[in-house]
């Protein structure tokens, strides 16, 4: 496994895993197949499911599920290669996109036409994908987009790459016990706030 870093900040933007880009392709098919029962499932939700699985996996195991590079987009994080991979899946007849009316707009529902090849994924990888699918199951695309606009997304501008270390940022306030422990450490080390 190789990490692709930039020289100036040592940020990990991509992790080369077995299957490389094909991992993303198979993860998309897996998510689309599992999401068939969702009331709403469009491109925004697909991107958020992949992002959550990759970044939570990196946070817990220091290894993502797909390893592909992400970028900040207006509606939340998405794999940089997503348009290319989706186009390939469509042209190979492995997926279709149905345009479903939803009030005054349309959902672009991605539908898997083939089973994913799972040889690239460990059981833990699939658990992270399944958890992300369950997390976003009842959300609309806009709710999933809004939920992805946390501190990690806020530190970037549209089009900026999103290093995997952003997974370490937490949108929840630190627990009182952790804050108390940090205060003790700061006092012991005579740190001052100015």
Secondary structure, 3 states (H helix, E strand, C coil): CEEEECCCCCCEEEEECCCCHHHHHHHHHHHHHHHHHCCCCCHHHHHHHHHHHHHHHHHHHCCCCCCCCEEEECCEEEECCHHHHHHHHHHCCCEEEEEEEECCEEEEEEEECCCCCCCCCCHHHHHHHHHHHHHHCCCCHHHHHHHCCCHHHHCCCCCCEECHHHHHCCCCCCCHHHHHHHHHHHHHCCCCCC
